[in-house]
Amino acid sequence: MTKKQILIVDDEITILKLLNFVLSSDYDLIIKTSGVEALSWLEEGHSPALILSDLEMPYFDGSSFIHNLKISGFYRNTPIVILSGASNLDERVAEMPFTVDACIPKPFNPTQLKSALLNVFHKYEYAGN
């Protein structure tokens, strides 16, 4: 069985290593350290099953990255999960001009993260996406 592909976008190397450790047995992970790198990879024609992104990154923050995805014709329906250490995370997500599928604060519980990802995948499979 083919693993679902998740694009992870985060500039914190320790978080990326932890996510790789926690998720690599269940998913095919593509790791990018900035929104710019992630957009470049996506523009090459890749289509991940889900995108897991931080909000606070240099140069091109997660909110701008996700906004670009949501206004695109191709990635508008790709599930988005935010994983962020922003102190005002709930407020920032509520103010976004788009919706995300899940929002997980850092530091995160690996079991809760896995559960949230499964819930998002099940929601999209149930909806026929």
C-alpha positions in Angstrom: 0.0 0.0 0.0 1.3 3.4 -0.9 1.8 5.9 1.9 0.0 9.2 1.7 2.4 12.1 1.0 2.6 15.0 3.4 4.4 18.2 2.7 5.9 19.6 5.9 6.9 23.3 5.9 8.8 24.5 9.0 12.0 26.4 9.6 12.8 24.7 13.0 15.2 21.8 12.4 14.4 20.1 15.7 10.7 20.2 14.9 11.4 18.7 11.5 13.5 15.9 13.0 10.7 15.2 15.5 8.0 15.2 12.8 10.1 12.9 10.7 10.6 10.5 13.7 6.9 10.5 14.6 5.3 10.4 11.1 7.7 8.7 8.7 6.6 5.2 9.4 3.0 6.1 8.3 3.5 8.8 5.6 5.8 9.7 2.8 7.2 13.1 4.1 8.5 15.9 1.9 10.3 18.4 4.1 10.8 22.1 3.2 12.2 24.8 5.5 10.4 27.8 4.0 7.2 28.7 2.2 9.4 29.7 -0.8 10.9 26.2 -1.0 7.5 24.6 -0.6 5.9 26.7 -3.3 8.8 26.0 -5.6 8.4 22.2 -5.0 4.6 22.5 -5.6 5.1 24.5 -8.8 7.1 21.5 -10.2 3.8 19.7 -10.3 3.8 17.8 -7.0 0.5 17.2 -5.3 0.7 16.1 -1.7 -2.2 14.5 0.1 -1.9 17.1 3.0 0.2 20.1 3.9 1.5 20.6 7.5 2.8 24.1 7.9 4.2 26.4 10.6 2.9 30.0 10.6 6.0 31.8 11.8 8.8 31.5 9.2 11.2 34.0 7.8 10.8 35.6 4.3 7.5 34.1 3.4 5.4 33.2 6.5 3.0 30.3 6.7 -0.1 32.5 6.5 1.1 33.9 3.2 2.1 30.5 2.0 -1.3 29.0 2.8 -3.2 32.0 1.4 -1.4 31.4 -1.9 -2.5 27.8 -1.9 -6.1 28.6 -1.1 -6.4 31.1 -3.9 -4.8 28.7 -6.4 -7.1 26.6 -8.6 -4.9 23.5 -8.1 -4.3 23.4 -4.3 -7.4 25.1 -3.0 -8.8 21.7 -1.8 -5.6 20.3 -0.4 -6.0 19.7 3.3 -4.0 22.1 5.5 -2.9 21.5 9.0 -1.2 24.3 11.0 1.5 23.3 13.6 2.7 26.5 15.3 4.1 27.9 18.5 2.5 31.3 18.0 1.3 32.6 21.3 -1.9 33.9 19.8 -2.5 30.9 17.5 -6.3 30.7 17.9 -6.7 34.4 17.2 -4.4 34.3 14.2 -6.3 31.3 12.7 -9.7 33.0 13.4 -8.5 36.1 11.5 -7.3 34.3 8.4 -9.3 34.9 5.2 -9.4 31.1 4.6 -10.0 28.0 6.6 -7.6 25.3 7.7 -8.5 21.7 8.5 -6.7 21.5 11.9 -4.6 23.7 14.1 -2.1 22.1 16.5 0.0 24.2 19.0 3.7 23.6 19.6 4.9 21.8 21.6 2.7 19.0 20.3 1.7 15.6 21.6 2.7 13.0 18.9 -0.4 10.9 19.5 -2.7 14.0 19.2 -0.9 15.0 16.0 -1.4 11.6 14.5 -5.0 11.6 15.5 -5.6 15.0 14.0 -4.0 13.9 10.7 -6.1 10.8 10.6 -9.3 12.8 11.2 -8.4 15.2 8.4 -7.8 12.3 6.0 -11.0 10.6 7.0 -13.0 13.8 6.5 -11.6 14.2 3.0 -12.1 10.5 2.1 -15.7 10.7 3.4 -16.4 13.8 1.3 -15.0 12.1 -1.7 -12.0 14.3 -2.2 
